[in-house]
Amino acid sequence: VSQMLANINWKIESQNKFRLDWNNTTLSTPDFSLTSNGTYKQAESNLICNIAVKKVNLADVYKYLPLTTDKELIDDLHKNVTGEISNAQITINGNPTKIPFATGNGKLNIQAKLNNVSYLYAYGWPKVTNLSGDVTESNQKIKFVTTNATINNLHIKTGSVSIDNITAK
């Protein structure tokens, strides 16, 4: 962590459960910077927060994922993704252990810009390079809208991909 500024209030509520409130919290590392406001109520296991992320270096994002993140996902991100996400807006309302929330169990909304992203989905598949565009996520549904991408020698000017349930196997 290069810099962290925070206004945090901690309060013990009923049954020795705590409530944590934060305002105008900023966090910077060499790989990302963000600001956040929110509340976590332990008694309800409920997180309500807004996060604004200026930039994320995707080549290093795997380092910051929770320890409970699937090892295959971490390896995939570490080996196969580069580029940057910028101007991300993230809203969460629900039990953080249930993210990305099945319908009715909470809300997760993400909007962000993709800049010069490269991704190799699987060995033997062509690598997507120079991808720029937008990504939106609403709970388990994610949508990518590209304004530029290259697959092998094929230049893609516009396109979109939607995944209805990112947790489906």
Accessible surface in RSA format (square Angstrom, percent):
REM  Atomic radii and reference values for relative SASA: ProtOr
REM  Chains: A
REM  Algorithm: Lee & Richards
REM  Probe-radius: 1.40
REM  Slices: 20
REM RES _ NUM      All-atoms   Total-Side   Main-Chain    Non-polar    All polar
REM                ABS   REL    ABS   REL    ABS   REL    ABS   REL    ABS   REL
RES VAL A   1   127.35  83.8  60.77  55.0  66.59 160.5  61.63  53.5  65.73 178.3
RES SER A   2    81.71  69.0  40.25  53.7  41.46  95.5  37.16  79.1  44.55  62.4
RES GLN A   3    96.51  54.0  89.29  65.3   7.22  17.2  29.47  62.7  67.04  50.8
RES MET A   4   103.62  53.7  76.82  50.8  26.80  63.8  49.59  42.2  54.03  71.6
RES LEU A   5   104.04  57.9 101.06  72.3   2.99   7.5 104.04  73.1   0.00   0.0
RES ALA A   6    52.01  47.8   8.87  13.7  43.14  98.1  11.53  16.2  40.49 107.3
RES ASN A   7    84.57  58.3  79.97  77.3   4.60  11.1  24.33  58.5  60.25  58.2
RES ILE A   8    88.14  50.2  59.83  44.6  28.31  68.2  59.83  43.1  28.31  76.8
RES ASN A   9    81.40  56.1  77.70  75.1   3.69   8.9  23.79  57.3  57.61  55.7
RES TRP A  10   156.13  62.7 125.68  60.8  30.45  71.5 116.17  61.9  39.96  64.8
RES LYS A  11   122.87  59.9 118.44  72.7   4.42  10.5  71.86  64.7  51.01  54.3
RES ILE A  12   102.10  58.1  79.85  59.5  22.25  53.6  79.85  57.5  22.25  60.4
RES GLU A  13    56.61  32.5  39.16  29.6  17.45  41.5  22.99  44.5  33.63  27.5
RES SER A  14    76.36  64.5  60.18  80.3  16.18  37.3  51.91 110.5  24.45  34.2
RES GLN A  15   151.84  84.9 117.72  86.0  34.12  81.2  49.44 105.2 102.40  77.7
RES ASN A  16   131.90  91.0 110.96 107.2  20.94  50.4  24.46  58.9 107.44 103.8
RES LYS A  17    75.52  36.8  75.52  46.3   0.00   0.0  26.33  23.7  49.19  52.4
RES PHE A  18    41.26  20.6  40.67  25.2   0.59   1.5  40.67  24.7   0.59   1.7
RES ARG A  19    66.37  27.9  66.32  33.8   0.05   0.1   5.22   7.1  61.15  37.1
RES LEU A  20    41.32  23.0  41.32  29.6   0.00   0.0  41.32  29.0   0.00   0.0
RES ASP A  21    30.07  21.1  30.07  29.9   0.00   0.0  13.05  30.7  17.02  17.0
RES TRP A  22    35.05  14.1  34.35  16.6   0.70   1.7  31.02  16.5   4.03   6.5
RES ASN A  23    64.76  44.7  64.56  62.4   0.20   0.5  11.56  27.8  53.20  51.4
RES ASN A  24   115.70  79.8 103.59 100.1  12.11  29.2  29.40  70.8  86.30  83.4
RES THR A  25    12.25   8.7  12.25  12.4   0.00   0.0  12.25  16.5   0.00   0.0
RES THR A  26    40.45  28.8  40.35  40.9   0.11   0.3  37.89  50.9   2.56   3.9
RES LEU A  27    38.30  21.3  37.93  27.1   0.37   0.9  38.12  26.8   0.18   0.5
RES SER A  28    30.96  26.2  30.94  41.3   0.02   0.1  13.91  29.6  17.05  23.9
RES THR A  29    13.12   9.3   2.74   2.8  10.38  24.7   2.75   3.7  10.37  15.7
RES PRO A  30   107.18  78.1  78.78  71.8  28.39 103.2  90.81  75.0  16.37 101.7
RES ASP A  31    11.42   8.0  11.42  11.4   0.00   0.0   0.86   2.0  10.57  10.5
RES PHE A  32    24.94  12.5  24.74  15.3   0.20   0.5  24.93  15.1   0.01   0.0
RES SER A  33    20.78  17.6  20.78  27.7   0.00   0.0  16.27  34.7   4.50   6.3
RES LEU A  34    36.21  20.2  33.04  23.6   3.17   8.0  33.73  23.7   2.48   6.7
RES THR A  35    48.68  34.6  47.83  48.5   0.85   2.0  33.05  44.4  15.63  23.6
RES SER A  36    11.46   9.7   9.20  12.3   2.26   5.2   8.49  18.1   2.97   4.2
RES ASN A  37    62.04  42.8  61.46  59.4   0.58   1.4  17.25  41.5  44.79  43.3
RES GLY A  38    14.22  17.5   0.00   N/A  14.22  17.5  10.06  27.6   4.16   9.3
RES THR A  39    23.95  17.0  23.46  23.8   0.49   1.2   6.13   8.2  17.81  26.9
RES TYR A  40    47.25  22.1  47.25  26.9   0.00   0.0  26.13  19.6  21.12  26.0
RES LYS A  41    52.07  25.4  51.89  31.8   0.17   0.4   6.78   6.1  45.29  48.2
RES GLN A  42    59.85  33.5  54.48  39.8   5.37  12.8   8.48  18.1  51.37  39.0
RES ALA A  43    54.51  50.1  20.86  32.2  33.65  76.5  22.25  31.3  32.26  85.5
RES GLU A  44   112.76  64.7  84.75  64.1  28.02  66.7  43.63  84.4  69.13  56.4
RES SER A  45    41.83  35.3  41.20  55.0   0.63   1.4   9.97  21.2  31.86  44.6
RES ASN A  46    30.71  21.2  30.06  29.1   0.65   1.6   6.25  15.0  24.47  23.7
RES LEU A  47    25.06  14.0  25.06  17.9   0.00   0.0  25.06  17.6   0.00   0.0
RES ILE A  48    79.56  45.3  79.46  59.2   0.10   0.2  79.46  57.2   0.10   0.3
RES CYS A  49     4.65   3.5   3.23   3.6   1.42   3.3   0.98   2.5   3.66   4.0
RES ASN A  50    81.48  56.2  79.85  77.2   1.63   3.9  23.31  56.1  58.17  56.2
RES ILE A  51    33.09  18.8  31.41  23.4   1.68   4.0  32.37  23.3   0.72   1.9
RES ALA A  52    33.61  30.9  31.42  48.5   2.19   5.0  31.44  44.3   2.17   5.8
RES VAL A  53    10.81   7.1   8.74   7.9   2.07   5.0   9.52   8.3   1.29   3.5
RES LYS A  54   141.38  69.0 133.42  81.9   7.96  19.0  80.52  72.5  60.86  64.8
RES LYS A  55    76.81  37.5  76.81  47.1   0.00   0.0  65.75  59.2  11.06  11.8
RES VAL A  56    21.49  14.1  21.49  19.5   0.00   0.0  21.49  18.7   0.00   0.0
RES ASN A  57    52.15  36.0  50.68  49.0   1.47   3.5  10.55  25.4  41.60  40.2
RES LEU A  58    15.96   8.9  15.83  11.3   0.13   0.3  15.83  11.1   0.13   0.3
RES ALA A  59    35.63  32.8  30.60  47.2   5.03  11.4  30.94  43.6   4.69  12.4
RES ASP A  60    31.66  22.2  31.66  31.5   0.00   0.0   0.00   0.0  31.66  31.6
RES VAL A  61    32.62  21.5  31.80  28.8   0.82   2.0  32.62  28.3   0.00   0.0
RES TYR A  62    49.95  23.3  44.16  25.1   5.80  15.1  24.50  18.4  25.45  31.4
RES LYS A  63   115.71  56.4  79.74  48.9  35.97  85.6  51.27  46.1  64.44  68.6
RES TYR A  64    91.33  42.6  59.85  34.1  31.48  81.9  54.81  41.2  36.52  45.0
RES LEU A  65    53.45  29.8  39.04  27.9  14.41  36.2  39.14  27.5  14.30  38.5
RES PRO A  66    86.77  63.2  74.35  67.8  12.42  45.1  86.56  71.5   0.21   1.3
RES LEU A  67   184.21 102.6 153.22 109.6  30.98  77.9 156.01 109.6  28.20  75.9
RES THR A  68   132.33  94.1  99.36 100.7  32.97  78.6  86.90 116.7  45.43  68.7
RES THR A  69    28.41  20.2  12.58  12.8  15.83  37.7  15.15  20.4  13.26  20.0
RES ASP A  70    84.53  59.2  71.40  71.1  13.13  31.1  35.08  82.5  49.45  49.3
RES LYS A  71   146.09  71.3 140.42  86.2   5.67  13.5 113.40 102.1  32.69  34.8
RES GLU A  72   140.00  80.4 133.59 101.1   6.41  15.3  48.41  93.6  91.59  74.8
RES LEU A  73    83.43  46.5  78.83  56.4   4.60  11.6  82.91  58.2   0.52   1.4
RES ILE A  74    42.37  24.1  42.37  31.6   0.00   0.0  42.37  30.5   0.00   0.0
RES ASP A  75    47.30  33.1  47.03  46.8   0.26   0.6  10.95  25.8  36.34  36.2
RES ASP A  76    35.19  24.6  30.91  30.8   4.28  10.1  20.31  47.8  14.87  14.8
RES LEU A  77    34.16  19.0  33.99  24.3   0.17   0.4  33.99  23.9   0.17   0.5
RES HIS A  78    93.42  51.1  76.97  53.5  16.45  42.1  45.68  47.1  47.73  55.5
RES LYS A  79   138.75  67.7 102.73  63.0  36.02  85.8  60.98  54.9  77.77  82.8
RES ASN A  80    18.12  12.5  12.75  12.3   5.37  12.9   5.01  12.1  13.11  12.7
RES VAL A  81    13.58   8.9  11.20  10.1   2.37   5.7  11.30   9.8   2.27   6.2
RES THR A  82    66.38  47.2  66.26  67.2   0.12   0.3  56.39  75.7   9.99  15.1
RES GLY A  83    19.84  24.5   0.00   N/A  19.84  24.5  11.81  32.4   8.03  18.0
RES GLU A  84    61.78  35.5  61.78  46.7   0.00   0.0  13.10  25.3  48.68  39.7
RES ILE A  85    36.80  20.9  36.80  27.4   0.00   0.0  36.80  26.5   0.00   0.0
RES SER A  86    15.47  13.1  15.47  20.6   0.00   0.0  10.46  22.3   5.01   7.0
RES ASN A  87    99.76  68.8  86.80  83.9  12.96  31.2  24.25  58.4  75.51  73.0
RES ALA A  88     4.65   4.3   4.52   7.0   0.13   0.3   4.52   6.4   0.13   0.3
RES GLN A  89    99.50  55.6  97.10  71.0   2.39   5.7  40.32  85.8  59.18  44.9
RES ILE A  90    33.56  19.1  31.86  23.7   1.70   4.1  31.86  22.9   1.70   4.6
RES THR A  91    56.84  40.4  56.70  57.5   0.13   0.3  34.21  46.0  22.62  34.2
RES ILE A  92    15.68   8.9  15.62  11.6   0.06   0.2  15.62  11.2   0.06   0.2
RES ASN A  93    64.51  44.5  62.55  60.4   1.97   4.7   7.79  18.7  56.72  54.8
RES GLY A  94     6.68   8.2   0.00   N/A   6.68   8.2   6.68  18.3   0.00   0.0
RES ASN A  95    40.06  27.6  36.63  35.4   3.43   8.3  12.52  30.1  27.54  26.6
RES PRO A  96    45.96  33.5  33.54  30.6  12.42  45.1  33.89  28.0  12.07  75.0
RES THR A  97   116.09  82.6  80.64  81.8  35.45  84.5  82.52 110.8  33.57  50.8
RES LYS A  98   120.01  58.5 107.00  65.7  13.01  31.0  56.72  51.1  63.29  67.4
RES ILE A  99    66.80  38.0  44.24  33.0  22.56  54.4  44.24  31.9  22.56  61.2
RES PRO A 100    26.77  19.5  26.77  24.4   0.00   0.0  26.77  22.1   0.00   0.0
RES PHE A 101     0.43   0.2   0.00   0.0   0.43   1.1   0.08   0.1   0.34   1.0
RES ALA A 102    44.68  41.1  40.59  62.6   4.09   9.3  41.11  57.9   3.57   9.5
RES THR A 103   136.25  96.9 112.18 113.7  24.07  57.4  75.97 102.0  60.28  91.1
RES GLY A 104    75.88  93.6   0.00   N/A  75.88  93.6  39.29 107.8  36.59  81.9
RES ASN A 105    87.75  60.5  69.50  67.2  18.25  43.9  14.17  34.1  73.58  71.1
RES GLY A 106    17.85  22.0   0.00   N/A  17.85  22.0  11.94  32.8   5.91  13.2
RES LYS A 107   128.54  62.7 128.43  78.8   0.11   0.3  76.86  69.2  51.69  55.1
RES LEU A 108     9.23   5.1   8.89   6.4   0.34   0.9   8.89   6.2   0.34   0.9
RES ASN A 109    59.31  40.9  58.49  56.5   0.82   2.0  20.98  50.5  38.34  37.1
RES ILE A 110    39.87  22.7  38.83  28.9   1.04   2.5  39.04  28.1   0.83   2.3
RES GLN A 111   112.42  62.9 112.20  82.0   0.23   0.5  26.29  56.0  86.13  65.3
RES ALA A 112     7.76   7.1   1.41   2.2   6.35  14.4   4.52   6.4   3.24   8.6
RES LYS A 113    96.93  47.3  96.93  59.5   0.00   0.0  58.31  52.5  38.62  41.1
RES LEU A 114    10.94   6.1   9.57   6.8   1.37   3.5   9.57   6.7   1.37   3.7
RES ASN A 115    50.72  35.0  49.69  48.0   1.03   2.5  21.67  52.1  29.06  28.1
RES ASN A 116    94.55  65.2  89.86  86.8   4.69  11.3  26.70  64.3  67.84  65.6
RES VAL A 117    13.79   9.1  13.71  12.4   0.08   0.2  13.71  11.9   0.08   0.2
RES SER A 118    17.05  14.4  16.82  22.4   0.23   0.5   2.73   5.8  14.32  20.1
RES TYR A 119    65.85  30.7  65.25  37.1   0.60   1.6  50.17  37.7  15.68  19.3
RES LEU A 120    30.38  16.9  30.38  21.7   0.00   0.0  30.38  21.3   0.00   0.0
RES TYR A 121   137.84  64.4 123.79  70.4  14.05  36.6  75.56  56.8  62.29  76.8
RES ALA A 122    35.40  32.5  28.24  43.6   7.16  16.3  35.40  49.9   0.00   0.0
RES TYR A 123   163.48  76.3 140.59  80.0  22.89  59.6 123.90  93.1  39.59  48.8
RES GLY A 124    87.08 107.4   0.00   N/A  87.08 107.4  43.36 119.0  43.72  97.9
RES TRP A 125   148.63  59.6 137.24  66.4  11.39  26.8 116.36  62.0  32.27  52.4
RES PRO A 126    60.44  44.0  46.08  42.0  14.36  52.2  54.55  45.0   5.89  36.6
RES LYS A 127    97.02  47.3  89.48  54.9   7.54  17.9  36.65  33.0  60.37  64.3
RES VAL A 128    35.83  23.6  35.83  32.4   0.00   0.0  35.83  31.1   0.00   0.0
RES THR A 129    39.10  27.8  39.10  39.6   0.00   0.0  31.97  42.9   7.12  10.8
RES ASN A 130    68.65  47.3  67.44  65.2   1.21   2.9  11.14  26.8  57.51  55.6
RES LEU A 131    25.61  14.3  25.61  18.3   0.00   0.0  25.61  18.0   0.00   0.0
RES SER A 132    31.21  26.4  31.21  41.7   0.00   0.0  16.50  35.1  14.71  20.6
RES GLY A 133     6.76   8.3   0.00   N/A   6.76   8.3   4.43  12.2   2.32   5.2
RES ASP A 134    47.92  33.6  47.60  47.4   0.33   0.8  16.61  39.1  31.32  31.2
RES VAL A 135    11.05   7.3  10.64   9.6   0.41   1.0  10.90   9.5   0.15   0.4
RES THR A 136    57.44  40.9  56.38  57.2   1.06   2.5  43.22  58.0  14.22  21.5
RES GLU A 137    19.15  11.0  15.18  11.5   3.97   9.5   2.12   4.1  17.03  13.9
RES SER A 138    64.49  54.5  58.82  78.5   5.67  13.1  30.65  65.3  33.84  47.4
RES ASN A 139    24.85  17.1  24.85  24.0   0.00   0.0   7.98  19.2  16.87  16.3
RES GLN A 140    37.71  21.1  36.45  26.6   1.26   3.0   6.59  14.0  31.12  23.6
RES LYS A 141    99.65  48.6  97.67  59.9   1.98   4.7  46.65  42.0  53.00  56.5
RES ILE A 142    25.77  14.7  25.41  18.9   0.36   0.9  25.76  18.6   0.01   0.0
RES LYS A 143    85.32  41.6  84.13  51.6   1.19   2.8  28.25  25.4  57.08  60.8
RES PHE A 144    59.37  29.7  59.34  36.8   0.03   0.1  59.34  36.0   0.03   0.1
RES VAL A 145    60.09  39.5  59.81  54.1   0.28   0.7  59.81  52.0   0.28   0.7
RES THR A 146    14.70  10.5  13.99  14.2   0.72   1.7  12.96  17.4   1.74   2.6
RES THR A 147    80.24  57.1  68.04  69.0  12.19  29.1  56.60  76.0  23.63  35.7
RES ASN A 148    46.30  31.9  46.30  44.7   0.00   0.0  14.39  34.6  31.91  30.8
RES ALA A 149     2.32   2.1   2.32   3.6   0.00   0.0   2.32   3.3   0.00   0.0
RES THR A 150    27.58  19.6  27.57  27.9   0.01   0.0  20.31  27.3   7.27  11.0
RES ILE A 151    49.94  28.4  48.85  36.4   1.08   2.6  48.85  35.2   1.08   2.9
RES ASN A 152   111.16  76.7  86.08  83.2  25.08  60.4  32.51  78.2  78.65  76.0
RES ASN A 153   154.74 106.7 123.16 119.0  31.58  76.0  36.53  87.9 118.22 114.3
RES LEU A 154   115.44  64.3 111.04  79.4   4.40  11.1 114.03  80.1   1.41   3.8
RES HIS A 155   104.53  57.1  83.79  58.2  20.74  53.0  64.90  66.9  39.62  46.1
RES ILE A 156    45.77  26.0  42.83  31.9   2.94   7.1  45.77  33.0   0.00   0.0
RES LYS A 157   150.17  73.3 145.28  89.1   4.89  11.6  95.78  86.2  54.39  57.9
RES THR A 158   104.59  74.4  86.68  87.9  17.91  42.7  55.09  74.0  49.50  74.8
RES GLY A 159    31.48  38.8   0.00   N/A  31.48  38.8  30.06  82.5   1.42   3.2
RES SER A 160    71.10  60.1  40.82  54.5  30.28  69.8   8.24  17.5  62.86  88.1
RES VAL A 161    88.83  58.5  83.44  75.5   5.39  13.0  88.80  77.2   0.03   0.1
RES SER A 162    59.95  50.7  30.40  40.6  29.54  68.1  19.93  42.4  40.02  56.1
RES ILE A 163    78.39  44.6  75.07  55.9   3.32   8.0  78.39  56.4   0.00   0.0
RES ASP A 164   107.44  75.3  90.15  89.7  17.29  40.9  34.32  80.8  73.12  72.9
RES ASN A 165    60.67  41.8  53.12  51.3   7.55  18.2  17.93  43.2  42.74  41.3
RES ILE A 166    72.10  41.0  40.75  30.4  31.35  75.5  44.92  32.3  27.18  73.8
RES THR A 167    62.34  44.3  42.17  42.7  20.17  48.1  40.86  54.9  21.47  32.5
RES ALA A 168    72.30  66.5  40.95  63.2  31.35  71.3  49.48  69.7  22.82  60.5
RES LYS A 169   239.45 116.8 160.07  98.2  79.38 189.0 143.56 129.2  95.88 102.1
END  Absolute sums over single chains surface
CHAIN  1 A    10855.9       9155.1       1700.8       6199.7       4656.2
END  Absolute sums over all chains
TOTAL         10855.9       9155.1       1700.8       6199.7       4656.2
